[in-house]
Amino acid sequence: MPSSPEGMAFCRDATGVANRSHMFAWKLLITIQARALVAAALICATTSLVCAAHEISYFPSFYPQEIRIESLDPAAAAREFVSKTDPLHVYLGGAPRFTGQPPAHLKSIASLKSLIVAGVNPQSSRMQNRDARCGAIGQAAAALAKQPDIVAHPFPVTPYHADYLSHADIVSAPKAATSLAPLTFRASKVQSSLLSPDVNVHATNWDIELGEVETMELNRQAGANFNAWPAPPWTKEGWFQAFHLLRPSVTEAKSRERADTILDRLTHGEFKDLAEETNLQRDLLGTLTAGCERAVVGYRLRTEFHNDDFSNGIEHILVDSQSGFNSPVVLRAVKLKDFFWNGWLRVGINERPAAAWNPLAGFTDAPGRLIWATVADNAFYPIPTNSRWVSNRAEIRQGDESSAQRSIPIPPDALIPQPRTGSLVPVGAGKGATAKVLYRVLASAFQDETVPEAADLLYPYALAYRWGADENKDSTYDPDISLATRLMRERLRGVKIIKVEEIALRVADLTFTHRSPIVEVYLNNLTSDEQQSALIAPPWSAVPWHVLALMEAAVERGIAAFSESEAKRRGVPWLDLVRDPAQLVKFRALIKEFAQTGYRPAALETLVGPETAKARWQMLDKFVEEKGHVLVTNGPYRLKSWSAESAVFDVNREFTYPVGLGTFNGFAYPPRALITNVEQADNRVLVAVDAEFAVKEQRDRRIVRMPLRRETLRDTLPIQTMPRYVAISADGRVAAAGGATRLPDGRFNLSLPPKLPAGAYTLITAIFLDGNTINPQIGRIQYQSK
Amino acid sequence: MDQKVDRRSFLNQLGVTVGAAAASAVPVIGPAEAQTASAPKGKIPDTPLKMGHMTFLTGPAAVLGEPSLKGHILAAEEINAKGGILGKRKIETITADEAAGTDANVKELRRMKLSEKIDMFTGVISSGNTPALGPVAEELGLLTIFVDGCTDFLWDKAVPNPKFTFRITNIQSADGVTCAVAAAQTWPTAKKIAHIHPDYSYGRNAFDHFTLAYKKLVPGAEVVSEGWPKLGTTDFTAHITKAMSANPDIIMSSVWGGDYVAMYKQALRYGMFNKAKFASTIAFGVAPHAIGKDHPEGVIAGVHSNYYFTYPAGNRWPANKTFVEKYHKRWNEYPNFQSDGAYHTLHMYRTAVEKANKLTGGWPDEEAIISQLEGMYFETAAGYLYIRPDNHQGYKDAVTGFSKNVDAYPFQILDPNRMITIPIRNITAPPGWPKPGSGHNDPTSTFNWIKETWPQVA
């Protein structure tokens, strides 16, 4: 389909006729409408209100002007932190190896690194019945080594999971060694780092084997790679991780079936209220652990250090509860002390990059996640302090109809990809969905200077269906893409770009125009949680369609494979857009060929004309010529240089980049509520709390504690409160769960249901401040309902 | 204007002072917190006094907004500790994030007045916002004192005849003129000027006013290089080397904030500060602790013409000493010009209410309060603030100074013994001077006034 003379792209309606109402033209991303030529103030005085002083209310992208990521072993990191000329700012993945105490100018923050699991030896004669297995597992936590980073915790949901409150009554202290026969643990190198030195070990005749599974690896196995594909909404929830950790070890078919059913209900939102949802989560955990084949007995913390020096330190940093400093939001909030913005950030990481750098099934190791998080944007990001997500490049718009629990007609001209081919075809008349999500997509130019079009937003859907749908179709199937896109493919029912909004951004006397597609996505998703629906299949691509098509062509022609497993199976290299010179030569040849032919994938033939395609390939060719790689994104940083050990990124300060300084700062130094009293007054339960939070003072922060009042400010902003409680009846079932109202004196009155049946309840509660659910202080009271 | 005077005489006429002296002489007035304080007259309601304070709470300009809110909170806490204004009405502040954008800010101002029923509105940093908010405040009849938003355009065009709106910051043109006067005073033989300015209105304004004033003060002065880094530039190398290659006597800049820090750190690598003198309108126009000790010493480091916490030093100006001590005690940091502005805005309002109460009894209406604000001389940490009755603009002596490292602070400061002050009335257009579009098309009234009335010194 040719472009119009004005450079606008068209799409076709259901009959294939060009439809002007479907013009997607956010081609011209930047227009400077009022530019000072002689004297800006003259314009100010004679035209419109475009005056400004020095202050800039919006600044694109994030604080550092350059980010340098280096692989450093712990000893090297310790040395680099004290470098006189170019000190390290932050070290990811673990602690540096200091000789003696850490230097005074360093600070550290802990996050959940891994879950420690105990598995029973099915060959052990002592472990053949359930009671023996449960008894052994119950004792295993007590055998853990007494190390500062190891926490004995015999339950799969930890205080670093946002759903901890829902299970806090079940979590018990590790049992001391009992009168049971002493356990024998498997002797291995891994075990020795986890076990107390005084336990029995044996190489073959063992009862219990300990293992350690990093939560990020667990998420990867669950299909959440944090690369180009959306992660499942529940990625950081304890019950979700427990399912993927323990389900493979469940031996009873009935238990496996029951666990699958409960998971299905939880992920489809099949529950009527919070109490039922909580009961389902508890039932799932109970089912997974009932046979005592495998269980979580503890967890390990990751302690990461950052520089706090007055000049060379970091003023503003946050930590993700589970990925630590290796989080996209961390990179988007980190600020150097010597700079209001800008500066050269030096990041060390304790691993060498091993995974290939491709956004579809690469970037799977810790350095890869960090590099992708630096160079590219995703539609949403996990919030560091809970298990919700925050908008980045897609905003959820309030729709015109309630999407929950009823059928919504899908416009016949909405598009849906076809399995195997990926062809985008109209949904057709008479189709319905159970959910509709309306998005405003924050578009911006790609780094090869191509401007986004409809094809860029739609092509990831096509690719997911083409490469993820049919495992029997050998040439176009990749198991990693299949796993990562399973949720999307299961639930997507249609997508329609309805218009493009223009928003003028005025910065002093300059005006920039942001063009944002408004997109409807139709899903079969029953949840009433609009954010959860929005995470299933957001209309977003961090890379342009022509780079996706290049990767596809490279795989189809046997140059490489998307994923590591498929590369091994096919005997070809793992596709790398940057670091494999041999692949790059072949990519260049493909690009030149496609620039000649105007190649575009079959799925895009109705959306992209050959001339437009030619222009895209030519732009990409120019980019590769200049930059020496094909990692083209529309993200906040650009890859500038790299080696086997490091990568350097330059900031994108184009004012058409739509996310700016300070966007994620609120997640840094999260406040915490400390419960000072829980009391029953008639039928009410009242909770009093103090707030503990960091106060900014010059370039530092000081922790203060004070009674939480409505007017309590955290720096300059009021503290948002989210009270939660769970009422558990004598039989262990959750009878009610909910929030609380705020009383004038600052206390919280738990919103217990008026018809809570008479009886005794264990009531557990926590108050989350500014969304911080991590390591909450939990209040408990025995409540008598009359 | 072909009148010829010598430079020293003219600078004396302007009232330029250099050194540690305090501000220019005006009537004796007490410090902010103590100015007027006697038993109120008549019946005073004890309902809270609702204030709206809009400032940048997020985004890059939060480096200015945060000190503003801190200054406001400090003043409110002081007033409330004494029972409130007139001993009865405690202040309740509703904050709004100015980063929401001009249109949203206008809506928020209306909401604050119509839904929250605020009694007074204050704050506002951005010059893009004051011209939009000023007319709305007038329409709503809402007493408003802008802490900043310093564009000349507010009074030149947007609200040419204000009744309810006031502003206490110096106007933007003063930045360039102050810098020019300071540079001419300090380096009178420097004739070759290289410029590096951000390529938007502030940079143009600074360039225009500096160049005009400097050429009046230094005969034969010429612009030898212009660099206009695009907004968002992180690599200033080309502009630094271009300026240096012109062999200037002075490099003058209005690059601000994180851009300025990136620029000066890059300039250090090139030895730029050793090749020429350096003068800035706004290098220190941020929170004091923000400037590192690697910043070059001895450069003219402007503070947006308003206030720097080290001046007047010691006991020379007790109002400053007291303010800095109180601010530091409350926030464990040092105030900047936004802190000073927001703090004294509230105390100035309190003083106006107390004075009006003496005249009218009871809680005075807006008209009575406005009548007390107009023409008020008010002692602030920065010196005397005079509210001009005709345009409701606050005038403080302009101030700039020289960067210096001292042991007492872990950051670089302005040397309190080398401060330069200029009575603001001598570098801004007087009342009634034609506004742009009324007889001239110069960028500002002040620009036209300087062009037309300042002599070319010999």
Chai-1 contact restraints between the chains, C-beta under 6 A:
chainA,res_idxA,chainB,res_idxB,connection_type,confidence,min_distance_angstrom,max_distance_angstrom,comment,restraint_id
A,A36,B,R204,contact,1.0,0.0,6.0,A-B,restraint_1
A,A39,B,R204,contact,1.0,0.0,6.0,A-B,restraint_2
A,A39,B,D208,contact,1.0,0.0,6.0,A-B,restraint_3
A,A39,B,P443,contact,1.0,0.0,6.0,A-B,restraint_4
A,A40,B,S201,contact,1.0,0.0,6.0,A-B,restraint_5
A,A40,B,R204,contact,1.0,0.0,6.0,A-B,restraint_6
A,A41,B,N205,contact,1.0,0.0,6.0,A-B,restraint_7
A,A41,B,P443,contact,1.0,0.0,6.0,A-B,restraint_8
A,A41,B,T444,contact,1.0,0.0,6.0,A-B,restraint_9
A,L42,B,P443,contact,1.0,0.0,6.0,A-B,restraint_10
A,C44,B,F153,contact,1.0,0.0,6.0,A-B,restraint_11
A,A45,B,K157,contact,1.0,0.0,6.0,A-B,restraint_12
A,A45,B,P436,contact,1.0,0.0,6.0,A-B,restraint_13
A,A45,B,G437,contact,1.0,0.0,6.0,A-B,restraint_14
A,L49,B,P131,contact,1.0,0.0,6.0,A-B,restraint_15
A,L49,B,A132,contact,1.0,0.0,6.0,A-B,restraint_16
A,C51,B,S127,contact,1.0,0.0,6.0,A-B,restraint_17
A,C51,B,P131,contact,1.0,0.0,6.0,A-B,restraint_18
A,C51,B,T151,contact,1.0,0.0,6.0,A-B,restraint_19
A,C51,B,F153,contact,1.0,0.0,6.0,A-B,restraint_20
A,A52,B,S127,contact,1.0,0.0,6.0,A-B,restraint_21
A,A52,B,G128,contact,1.0,0.0,6.0,A-B,restraint_22
A,A52,B,S201,contact,1.0,0.0,6.0,A-B,restraint_23
A,A53,B,S127,contact,1.0,0.0,6.0,A-B,restraint_24
A,A53,B,C150,contact,1.0,0.0,6.0,A-B,restraint_25
A,A53,B,Q172,contact,1.0,0.0,6.0,A-B,restraint_26
A,A53,B,Y202,contact,1.0,0.0,6.0,A-B,restraint_27
A,H54,B,Y202,contact,1.0,0.0,6.0,A-B,restraint_28
A,H54,B,W256,contact,1.0,0.0,6.0,A-B,restraint_29
A,H54,B,I282,contact,1.0,0.0,6.0,A-B,restraint_30
A,E55,B,A61,contact,1.0,0.0,6.0,A-B,restraint_31
A,E55,B,I125,contact,1.0,0.0,6.0,A-B,restraint_32
A,E55,B,S126,contact,1.0,0.0,6.0,A-B,restraint_33
A,I56,B,P60,contact,1.0,0.0,6.0,A-B,restraint_34
A,S57,B,G59,contact,1.0,0.0,6.0,A-B,restraint_35
A,S57,B,A61,contact,1.0,0.0,6.0,A-B,restraint_36
A,S57,B,A99,contact,1.0,0.0,6.0,A-B,restraint_37
A,S57,B,S126,contact,1.0,0.0,6.0,A-B,restraint_38
A,F59,B,P60,contact,1.0,0.0,6.0,A-B,restraint_39
A,Q65,B,T234,contact,1.0,0.0,6.0,A-B,restraint_40
A,F310,B,P410,contact,1.0,0.0,6.0,A-B,restraint_41
A,S311,B,G292,contact,1.0,0.0,6.0,A-B,restraint_42
A,D338,B,G292,contact,1.0,0.0,6.0,A-B,restraint_43
A,F339,B,G258,contact,1.0,0.0,6.0,A-B,restraint_44
A,F339,B,V261,contact,1.0,0.0,6.0,A-B,restraint_45
A,F340,B,V63,contact,1.0,0.0,6.0,A-B,restraint_46
A,F340,B,G257,contact,1.0,0.0,6.0,A-B,restraint_47
A,F340,B,G258,contact,1.0,0.0,6.0,A-B,restraint_48
A,W341,B,P60,contact,1.0,0.0,6.0,A-B,restraint_49
A,W341,B,G258,contact,1.0,0.0,6.0,A-B,restraint_50
A,N342,B,T234,contact,1.0,0.0,6.0,A-B,restraint_51
A,N342,B,G258,contact,1.0,0.0,6.0,A-B,restraint_52
A,N342,B,A262,contact,1.0,0.0,6.0,A-B,restraint_53
A,A508,B,Y200,contact,1.0,0.0,6.0,A-B,restraint_54
A,A508,B,S201,contact,1.0,0.0,6.0,A-B,restraint_55
A,D509,B,Y200,contact,1.0,0.0,6.0,A-B,restraint_56
A,D509,B,S201,contact,1.0,0.0,6.0,A-B,restraint_57
A,L510,B,Y200,contact,1.0,0.0,6.0,A-B,restraint_58
A,R653,B,G232,contact,1.0,0.0,6.0,A-B,restraint_59
A,L661,B,G59,contact,1.0,0.0,6.0,A-B,restraint_60
A,L661,B,P60,contact,1.0,0.0,6.0,A-B,restraint_61
A,G662,B,T58,contact,1.0,0.0,6.0,A-B,restraint_62
A,G662,B,G59,contact,1.0,0.0,6.0,A-B,restraint_63
A,E697,B,N332,contact,1.0,0.0,6.0,A-B,restraint_64
A,E697,B,E333,contact,1.0,0.0,6.0,A-B,restraint_65
A,Q698,B,H289,contact,1.0,0.0,6.0,A-B,restraint_66
A,Q698,B,E333,contact,1.0,0.0,6.0,A-B,restraint_67
A,R699,B,H289,contact,1.0,0.0,6.0,A-B,restraint_68
A,T716,B,L57,contact,1.0,0.0,6.0,A-B,restraint_69
A,T716,B,E66,contact,1.0,0.0,6.0,A-B,restraint_70
A,T716,B,L69,contact,1.0,0.0,6.0,A-B,restraint_71
A,L717,B,L57,contact,1.0,0.0,6.0,A-B,restraint_72
